[in-house]
Amino acid sequence: MAQDAHHGQLVVGLDIGTSKVVAIVGQRTQDGLLEIIGLGSHPSRGLKKGVVINIDSTVQSIRRAVEEAELMAGCEIHSVNVGIAGSHIQSFNSHGMVAIRGEATETDLERVIDAARAVKIPGDQKIIHILPQEYIIDNQEGIREPLGMSGVRLEARVHLVSCAVNAVQNIEKCVRHCGLEVEDIILEQLASSHAVLTDDEKELGVCMVDIGGGTTDIAIFTEGAIRHTAVIPIAGDQVTNDIAMALRTPTQHAEEIKIKYACALTQLAGPDELIKVPSVGDRPPRDLSRQSLAEIVEPRYDELFTLIQAEIRRSGFEDLIPAGIVLTGGTAKMEGAVELAEEIFHAPVRLASPQFVAGLDDVVRNPIYSTGVGLLHTALARGRVQTSVEANHYRQEVVQRPEVAADGLMGKIKGWFQRQF
């Protein structure tokens, strides 16, 4: 198992988003925290609504982000845990049952999970997650850890997540073109939930909403287990597009205006605050009040939150999430978003950043890194399970560069040049 200069096993998360690609390198500390030791980010151009539409462009973005993370962490990355999103993702709850002799063994657990996953799915889809919700032994419900418990009948309730085969193949192709291997493919909202939700929220009942650039990813937890996941193909890009169309300004300027000045609630924006709006071509820029900008942005957020509310109602868990709504992702950062969400959902709403991290925590404690940090949490959680089965089964190939350990910053720069030229 790969070690770094300090100690412990390194793990790499790659969040290939619609607006940016983020590579994060982390390791588990002795006190169980996740320490972030490297971070690289690069604008993403090759995705639309969470799905790869241009392989070359995506490969370039991944390469830049990974190089930046390698340089900062002082290591060479060989394999990554990648997030997946998009409207092609489907999820549903399933149920399996097997007979057992005396007490539940590891083999019985594998058998009951196999029984639960034996459902017919379309040929162009593949199952990426089988997430146990609870086990039942002889009508005794709500069992979390059935191992060693006595009975004759073992049942499992699970949440299955499937995605389009070609979407996975395109992601793997992009990663392999960068000379990397895919260690695991993880649903993005599942990853984000590991980074931003507390155990208490999951127990009580909570809905996490990760609003990114291309997709809005939803995950509902009750009684400590994931119950419902969904993807809405409306997010920050639509807000940028609305600003570009309404103000007749190029998209990149619309994005800058959105990040710097936009507000999701009109009453929070002052009518006297003026902003400069660049025009198309060589026309002079115009002045616009911040309130007028909010009047363009608020209806889109209103529509998005209404769609999320409809999805929560459709899931059947609307009355089972007393912990309310947890917003994360870059688009959730906008001023007024939480207040508007509270008006629409009539529930407590909070904006969440990645928690349970050390190292570069001041940098990654930002909603835009929730998925990236969550990929590390998820990979480490899965790695622990696999390590208990077979010591070397979970192999995260990250090698400490000797020149970095020896020469610090100069070594990093030298190592980077050696790889470039």
N, C-alpha and C positions, 0 to 999 in steps of 0.2 A: 504494500500500500504506500502511495507517495507521501513523503513527509516534506515539510518546508523547514526553513532555517530555525524557526522557533520550535514548533511542535505541532503534532496533529495532522489531520487529513484535510487536504484542500478540495474545495468543491466549486464548480463554476456554473453560473446561471446566465442564460442568454435570452433576453426578452426582445424578440423581433417584433416591434410594434409598427403601427401605421405611420407614426410621426417620428419615431426614433428607435435605434437599436442600442440596447444597453447590455454590456458584459460586466458581470460582477464576480469577483473571486473572494471566497470566504473560507473560514475554518472554524471548527468548534473549539472554544476555549475550555480550560480545565473546569471552570465553574458552569459549563453547559451553555454559555452564551454563544451567539454567532458573531465572530469577529470579521468585519469586512476589511480586506487588505488591498483590494484593487478594484478600480471602477473605470470603465470606458464607455463613452456615449457618442453616437454619431447620428445625424439626421437620416431618416429612412425615406427613400424615394420609390422603392419597388413594391410597395404594398397598397392595397385598397381594401378598406373595411376588414382589416386583419388578415387578408389572404394575399399570398405572393402573386404579383402580376408581371414582375420583371426580375428574372433571376440574376442577370449581370449586376443590376443596380443594387439588389439586396445583398449580393456577395460582397460588393465594395463596402457597403455600410457595415456588414458583419466584420469584415477584415479590419477596418479602421477601429471599431469599438474594441475588438479583441486585442489588437496591438496596444491600444492605450491601456487596457486593463493589465496586460502582461508587463508593460513598462512600469506601471505603478506598483504591482504586486511583486515584481522581480521574479517572475516564473514563466515557464513556457506552457501554454495551454494545449492539450491534445483532445480533450473531450468535454462536451457541454450538456447541460440540462436545458432544454428549449421549451418555451411557452407556446401554446397554440390557441388561436381565437378564430372568430368568424361565424357567419350565419349557418355554415354547414354543420356546426356542432349540434348534436341531439343528445338528450338525456332523458332517462326514465328510471322508475323504481322497479325492482324485480324481487323475486322471492324464490328460495330453494329449500328443499327438504331432503334429509337422508336418515336412514336408520343407523344407530350407533350401538356398540356393545359395551355396556358398563359405564365408561366415562369418555368424554370428548377428547380426542387426540389431535395432534397437528394434521394428520392425514384426514381425519373427519372434517376439519375446518376447510382443508383444500377441496374435499369432495362436495361439501355443501355450497362453497363459493362457485365451483364448477357447475353445480345444478342451477344456481341462481343466474349464471351468465348464459345458460343454454336457452337463449331467446332468439327469435328470427330477426335479423336486421338486414337492411338492403345490401346488395352485393357491393355497392360502391362505398360502403361505410365500414369502419373497423372500430372495435372497442378499445379505448385507451385507458379507461379507469374502471375498476370495480371497487366501490367504496362501501365497506360494511357499515350499516346503520345500527343494527342490533341483532342479537341471536335469541332464539327461543328454544328452550329445552323442555319437552313434555308440557307445553302450554304455559311455562313460566317465562313471561316476557321481560324485555328490558335488560337482557344480559349483555354486558360489554365484553367481558373476557370469559368465554365458555370453556377454556382449556382446563381439563381435569374435573369438570363437573359431571355428575352422574345423571343418567337418563337413558331412554331408548330411542328418542326421536329428536334430531337437531334440525332447526330451521334457521335460515339467515335472510334478513331483509337487507338489500343492497341498492346503492344508487349507481347505475351504469351510465357511462359517458362514451358516446361514439363520435367519430368525425370522418370527414371525407378522406378516402385513401389517397387521392391525388394531392390534397392539401398537405398531408404528412410527407408524401414523396417529394413535393416541391421544397418543403422546409429542409428535409434531409439532404436534398441535392445542393441547396445553397450552402449548408453547413459543410458538406464534404468538399465543395469547390474551394473552401477556405482551408482545406487540409485538416479539418477537425472531424471527430466522430460524435454522433448523437448518443449520449448516455441514456437519456430518457426524454419523453415528450409529455409535458404536463399542461393540463387545462389552466389557462391564465387566471381565471377567478378563483380556482382552488389554491393556486400559488399565492395570490394576493391575500386570500383569507388567512393563510398561515402567518403572514407578516403583520396584519393590522387588527385582527379580532382577538379578544381575550377569551379565555375558557369560560368565564362567567357569561359573556354575551352568547356564546354558542349554546350553553346550557339553557339559558333563559329563552332564547329564540331571537334571531337577528337576521336582517337582510343586508348583505354587503353589495354595494354597487360601485364597480370600478369603471369610471368614465374616461376612456382614453381618447385617441385621435380618431380612430376609425370605428371602434365598437364600444358598446356599453355592456359590460359583463356582470351578470347577477348571480349571486349564490345565497341560498336561504339555509340557515342552520336552526334546528331545534333539538333539545335534549342531547346536545353535544355532537350531533351527526349532521352531515350534509343531506338535505331533503330535496332541493330543487336547484337546477342551474338553467340559465338562459342567456342568449346573446341578442342584443338589439343593435342593428347596423346603423345607428344614428349616434353621433358623438361630437367631439370637438371640431372635426373637419367641416361638419355642416354649419356650425356657428361661424367659422372662418369664411365659408362660402357665402353665407347670408350677408356678412359684413362687406365682402368684396362686391357682391351684386348691388346691395343697397347704396354703398358709397362710391361705386364705380372706381374701385382702386385695385391694383394687382394683388393676387392672392398672398404673396409674401409680405406685402405691407399690411394687408388685412390681418394676417397672423400676428404681426408685431403690435398692431393697434389693439387686438383682442387681449394679448398677454399683458400689455402695459396699462391699458385704460378701461377695458370693458367691465361691465357690472351686470349681474344677472337680475338685479332688482332695481327698477327705475327710481323708486323713492330714495335709494341710497346714493344716487349719482347727482351731483350738483349741476344746475342749469348754467351756472356762471363759469364752470371749468371748461376751458376751450382746448381742443387738441387739433393738431395739424394733420390733414389727410392728404397724402400724395395722390395726384391724379394720374390717369393713364397717358402715355405719350409725354410730350414736353409741355403740357398744360401746367399752370402754377398750382401749388397745393392750396387746399381750402381749409377754412376753420369750421369746426363742428363742436357742439356742446357735448359733454360727456353724457348728459341725460338723453340726448337724441340717439347716441350710440347704445345706451342701455335699452332704449325702446325697440331697437333692432334685435338685441341679444335675448331679452327676457322672453319673448314668445317661443323661441327655440328651446330654451331651458324648460319653460312651462310644458311644451309639447313632450319633451324627453321624459320629464318626471311623471307626466300623465301616462305615458306608455309604460314606464316602469311600474307605476301603480296598477295598471291593467294586468301586467304580467304577474304581479304578486297576487292579485285577486284570482287570476286564472289558475295559479299554482295551488290554491286552497289553503294557503298558510297565512292569509292576511291577519287573522285574529290570533296567531300563535307566535308573533314576533314582538313581545313587549319591550325588548331592548332597542327596538326601533331600527333606523336605517344608518348604516355606516358608509359614508361616501369616501372614495379614494380615486387615484388617477389624476393626471394633469388637468383635465377639464373640470374636475370638481373643485380645484383651487380658487376658481374665480370668486371675487367679492360678491356677496349676496346669494351665492348658490345654496348655502346651508339654510339661510333664512327663507328663501323661496321654497326649498324642499319641505321645510317644516310646515309652511302654509298649505302645501298640496297634500302631503302625507298625513297630516294631523298626528304626527308621531315624533319622538325625539330623533334628531339627526345630528351626527357629528362628522367632522372631516378627520380622516385618519392618515397617519404616516407610518412607515415601517417601524415596528417596535422590536424589543428583544434582541438588539444588536449592539455590538461594541466596535472599536476600531474607527472607521471613518463615519461614525454615527451622525456627526453634525452635518455631513454631506448627504447621506442617504435618508435622513429623516425628512423626507419630502414625498408627498403623494405620488410623484412621477416614478419613484423607484419601488413602489409597492410590489409590482409583479416580479421585478428582478430579484429583490431580497427574498420574496416568497418562494421563488424557484430554489434558492439555496436551502431555506427551511425545509421545503418538501423533499428535496434530494437527500438531505441529511437524515430526515425522519425515515425515508425509505431505505437509505443505506444502513441504518441501525438494524432494521428488520432483516435485511439481507446478510449483514455481517454475522448476526446470531446464528444463521443457518450454516454459513460457510465462510470461514475467516477471510478468504481473499476474493470472494465472489464480487463484492462491490469495489471496483478498482477505478479510482478517479485519477486519470493520468495527468498530473500536473507536476512538473519537475522544477525544483529550485535551480535557478541559474547560478553557477559558482561565482561568476564575476560580480553578481549583484551582492551576494553575501559578503564578498571581499571588499568591494570598492564603493558600496553605497550608491549615491546618485550618479557618479561618474561611470560606474559599472553599468547602470541601467541605460545610460545614454549610449555608451559604447556597444552594449548588447543590441540596442535598437538599430544602430547604424549597421552592425554586422548583418542583421536580418534584412535590412532594406537594400543593401548594395552588395 
